[in-house]
Amino acid sequence: MTQALSELFELLRIPSVSADPAHNQDMKKAAGWLEAKLRSIGFNVEVVPTPNHPIVYAEKRLSDIAPTVLFYGHYDVQPPDPLVLWHTPPFEPTLRDGKIYARGSSDDKGQIFAHIAAVESLGDQLPVNVKFVIEGEEEVGFGNLVPWLEGNLARLKADVLVVSDSSMLAPGIPAITYALRGIALLEVRLQGSARDLHSGTYGGGAPNPIHAAATMIAKLKSQDGKIQIPGFYDKVRPLSEQERKLYHKLPFDAAEFAAAIGASAMPGEAGYSLLERIWARPSLDVNGIWGGYQGEGSKTVIPAKAGFKLSMRLVPDQDPEAIYALTKAYLEHILPAGYSLEILPHGVGKPVVTELDSAPMQAASRALEKAWGRKPVFNRMGGSVPIVADFQQLMNIPIVMMGFGLDDDNLHSPNEKFDLINFEKAIESSRNFLLEFAKTLR
């Protein structure tokens, strides 16, 4: 086992679950582990306390004239539940069939540690100043990082931000992500009667909030997949012809994609390919619905309350706050008579788009090609990394998003894994990038 892999296993053994207060000491332990590692390779390190989990900030300065690369990542992980579905313990990393199995192996400990290992591998050949911001709240969104960023902009000054919290297009096909979708989350709560009612006594006459929820959900999208909220698409930046041609050339098979998730069809907005829909068009999904009796057998009840949760993925130039306001107004408009309505916001994140032909992006392209022996593809990502938009807005520097995970890495699910070859190539790619980027600013 290589030193880098052995050290990654040490980090993976720390159950840094940010959502569970029972793991607060483990969060501090993980931050301390990173502090010690970064100090050992010549970084000045500060573990910044927050009201919840600490931020690890580190910098290694060569000179005032050398370019500066800022890396962002997170050391917190999702809860491992349900434990019964793991083939091996989630916090006892296991190398099996060329894959590293452990919670956090791909999201995001393996990816951020690859950059640390890359810096270490260069030793005295490191040609740039390097800074790391590694947070412990990405998985829970407590919101303590942004205020710290706002108060430390001069200290964080850099020429490029590198983020590896995304995936490759497919095994062996490296990718550079140039856009992320934003997000708006909300919860809808409905109430009909003051208490649950007997459906024999009141059926046919009393309001049923489950029916109201179903009626409202049905009015959110048309049969051809178009979102029905007035004004929803007004600010959507259309795909360029260059992008549409680029997507059609990618080695992507929609039928294989559907089969991989056990789906017989991939419904969505008419007039767009599957890749266009999941990368570059906005979406709306009901993430949960509740109400009434959920136990075994039947219970003839008309529930007093019901509700559902929505997530909306947004694209440039949609504003999440504006979309939330439009959605709230529409839900109030389509509310059936006889019900009270409460709408709760659960967070927003802005979309991100970066320049394809910037010097850092081209340096990343060369770095990946040298490591993988083939040119990377440029793709968007359907998911959201809200902190990237915050960095973009606050620092106004180029952003390179080169991830090394795969779509089948089981992020947030049992048996999370990170392919060993991807970890090794991530170190090589990061090393190459630091060398290539130094050339661009000479």
N, C-alpha and C positions, 0 to 999 in steps of 0.2 A: 504494500500500500504506500502510495506517495505521501510526502509530508503534507501537501495541500489537502489531499483526501482525508488523511488522518485528522487534520485540524478541523476540517468541515464536520467530520463525525462528532468531534468534541462539541462544536457549536450546536449541532442538531440534537444532541442529547439533553440540552437544556430546554425544558418545556415552557417556553416563553409565550404563554397564551394570554394575550392582552385583555381578552374579554372576561376572564375569570379572576376575581380578586384573590382567590386561593393561590394564584401563581404570581402574585406581586413580587415576592422575593426572587422567583425565577427570572422575572423581567430584569431586575437589578443585576442578577448574576450574568445574564446574557450581555447586558450593556458593559459590565465589568470585564467579561471575557474579550469583547471587541476592543475595549480600552487597552487591555494588556497586550493584545496581539498587535494593534496599530503602534503602540509605543515601542514594541520590540523591533519594528522595522523602520524606526526613525521619525515617527509622526509626533507632533505635539497634539495632545488629546484632552478634550474636556467632556465630561459626562454632565450634561445639563439637566438639572432637575426640573420637572414640570408638576402640575397638580396631579398627574397620573403617572405616566411612565417616562423615563429619561430619554433624552436625545443624545446620541454620540456624535460629537463633532471633532474632526481631526484634520490637520493640515501638515503638509511637508513642503516647505518652500526652498527652492534652489536659488532663485535670484529674482530681482524685481523686473527683469526684462524677459524672463521665460514665460511662455503661455501657461495658463492655469486651467486644469480640468477639474470640474466638480462632479463627483459621483453621488447619486441619491439611491438609497435602498431602505429596507426595513427589516428589523430583527424579530418582530412579533409574528406570531402564527395563529392560524385558526384553531379553535377547539378540535380535538381529534375524534370526538363522538360521531357515530356509535363505535365504540372500541371493538365490539364483537365482529365487526366487518373487516378489521385489519388482519392481514395474514401474518404479520410480524408486529411487535410493539411499535407504536408511532414515534416514540422517543428513544428507540434503540435502533439506530440506522443500520440497515442491512443491504449488502451488495448482492444482488441476485439477478442473473441473466443480463448482466451489463447495465443494471439500473440501480440507483441509490433510492431505497425506500425509507422514507421518514417524513413526518410532518415538518414542513418548511424546507424540504430539500430543493424544490423548485420555486416556491413562493415564500420567502424571497432570499432565504439564507444562502442557498447554493449560488444564486446569481450574484448577489452583492459580494460574497466571499471570493468569487472568481476574480473580481477586480482587485481585491486586496492581494490575492496571490499573484496577480499579474504585476502589480507594483513591486512586490517583493522579488519576483523573478528578475526584474531589470536591474536591481541593485544600483551600482554606481552609474549605470547606463540610462537611468531615468532622465528623460530630456525635458520634463515639464514640472511645474508645480502641481500638486495634487491635493484636493480637499474631499473629505467625505462627510455627508450628512446622513446618518442612519437612525431612523426613528423607531419608536416602539408602539405606535398607535395607528398604523396604517389600516389594520384590520378592523378597528373599532371607530375610527374617525372622531376621536375626542376633540380635535381641533387645537391642540397646543403647539403644533409645529409652526403654523402660519404666523402667529404673533411673534414667535422667536425669530423667524426669517425676517419679518418686517423690522425688527429691532437690530438686526445684524447684517444688513445689506452690504455695508462697506467691507465688513470682515469676509463675507462670502463671495466677493467679487471674483468672477471667473470669465473665461472666454468661451466655455461650452459646458452644458450640463449633460451628463450621460446617465440614462436610466435603463436598467435591465429588470423589468418586471412585466415582461410580455413574452411572446412565443415566436418560434420559427414557423414558416409556412407548413413544413412537413419535415420528417427525418432527413437530414442531410441537405436541406435547403434553407440556408440562412436568410434572415429577413431583417429589414430595417423598417420600423413602423414610423410613418410620417404623420399620422393623425389618430386621435382617440375620440370616441364619442363622449359627450357629456352625459349628465344624468339628472333627473328630477324624481324624487320619491315622495309618495303621499299615501295616506290611509284614509279610507272613507268609513264612517260609522253612521248607521241608520237605526232609528228607533220608531216603532209603530205604537203599540199599546204600552201601558205602564208596567205590565207584567206578562209573563208567559200565559197563554190561554189554551183551553181545551178545544181541539179542532172540531169536536162534535157539537159543542155548544156554540162556538163562535165561527166555525168554518164557513166561508162564503160571505161573511159580513165584516170580519176584522182585518186590519191591515197586516200583511205579512212582509217583514223587511227583507226576507230572503228573496221573495218575488221582486221586490223593488230593486234589490241589488242586481239581480239577473237582468232586469229590464234596462237598468242604467249601463251595465257592462255591455249589453248587446248594442247599445247606441254609441259606443266608443269607436268602433271600427266598422267599415262597410264590408260587404261580402268579398270585394276585391282587395281587401287589406288596407284601404286608405283610412287614416285616422280622421275622425269626424269633428274634432274640436276646431271651431272657427278660428282662423288665424294661425293654426299650428305650423303650417308649411311656409308662412310668409317670408321668413328669414333664412330658409334653407339654402345654403350655397350649392348650386347644381354641380354635378360631376362634370369635369372637363372631358372632352373627347379623348384627350391623351390618357386620362385615367381609365376611361372605359375600355380603350384599346389595350391598355396595360393589363387590366384585370382579365380580359378574354385570353391573353397569352399565358397566364399563369397555369402551372400544372395542378389544376383543381378540378375534381370530378364531383358534381353536386349529388349524383346518385350514391357514390361511395360515402360522401359526407353524411347523407341521410341514413344509410345503412349502418354507419359507425355508431349512431345514437339510437338505432332501433326504430327509426321513423319510416313510415311508408310514403310520406309526402312532406314537402317543406313549404307550407303556405306562407304568403306574405304579399307585400304591395305589388300589384300588377305593373308590368312594364319594366321591371328591373331584374337583373340576374340575382342569384342567391348571394354571391359575394358582394354585390352592390347593396343589397338589402341589409346584410349583417355588418358591413363596414362603413357605408357612406350614406345611408338613409336613416332617418329617425324611426324609432319603434316605440310601441306601447304594449306592455304586457301586464296582465293580472297575475300577481305573484302569490296571492293567497285569498281565500274566501272563507268566511266563517258565519255560523249562525245555527241555532236549533240544536237538536239532540244528535250527538255523535257516537253514542255508545252502541253496544250490541243490541240486536233486535230493534223493535220500533217503540216510539213514544209519540202518541198523537197530540203534538203540541204545536201551537203557533207561536214562534219565538217573539219576544219583545224587541230583541236587538239582532242585528246582523252587520256584516261589513266586508270590505275587501281592501287589498293593497295593490298599488300600481307602481311600476317603474317605467320611466320613459327615457330612452337613450336618445341623445341629441347630437346634432352635427353642426359644424360651422355654418352659419353665424347665429345659431339659435341661442338665446339667453335663457338659462334655466329659471331664473326668477320670473321672467315674463311668461314662460311656458307654464309655470306653476299657477300664475294668476289666470291665464286663459283656461286652464283645466278646471280650476276651482269655479270660475264663472259658468263654465259649461255644465259641470256636475250640478250646480245649483239650478241651472235652467232645466235640466232633464229630470230633476227629482220628481217622482210621482206625488200626487196629492195625498195627504194623510200621514206623512212621515217627517220627522226632524232629521237634520243632517249636520254632521260634524266632520270637518276635513282637517287632518293633521299633517303638516309637512314633516318629512323625515330626511331631509338633506338634499343638497344640489351640488353639482360639479360642472364646470364649464368644459366644452369641447376644446380640443387642441389640434392645430395643424401647423406643420413646420415646412420650411422650404426644402424641396428635393435637391436642388442644385447648390446648396450652401457648401462652403469649404469643409466644415465638420462632417456633413453627410457624405461627401465624396471621400474624405479620409476614412470614415467608417466602412464605406463600400470597399475600398482597397484593403482595409484590414481584414474584413470578413473573407474576401476572395483569397487572400494569402493563406488564411487558416483552413478554409474549407475546400479550396481548389475549384471554386465556381463563384460566379457573381451572385450577390444576394438579390433577392427581389425586394421591391419597395411596396409595402402594403399599409392599409389602414387597420385599425383594431376596433372591433365592435364594443369592447369593454371600456371602462372608464378608470382613469387614475387621476382623481381630482387634484392631487398635489402638483402634478405636472403643469396644469393650467395655472396654479398659484405661482409656481416658479417662473413660468413664462411671463405672467403679468407683472411680477415684482422685480425680476432681474433683467428682463428684455435681452436675453442671450440665446444663441442657437441651442437647440435641444436635439440630442441624438438618442433615439430609443431603439436599442438593439438587444432583444431578448433571446434567451437560449432554451426556453422551455418548449414543451409541445402541448397541443390541445388535449392529448390523452394523459397528461401528468396528474390527473385527479386532484386538481387544486380545490381546496375546501372540502374534499371528500376523503373517505378512507383510502388507504394505500397510495398516498401521494408519492410520486417518484420523480427522479431527475436522471435522465440517461447519462451514464458515465462519460460517454464520448462528448456529449454536449457540455458537461462540466469542464472537461479537458480543453475542448475547442473554445469555450468561453474565456478561459485563462489566456490562451494563445491569441484570440481575437482582441481581447482587451490590451494585451501587451503590444500587439501590432498597431492598435489605434493610437496608443500613447506615442509611439514612434512616428506614425504617419501624421498625426495632428501637429506634432512639433514642427514638421516640415512646412505646413501650410502658412505659418505665421513668421517664417524667417525672412 
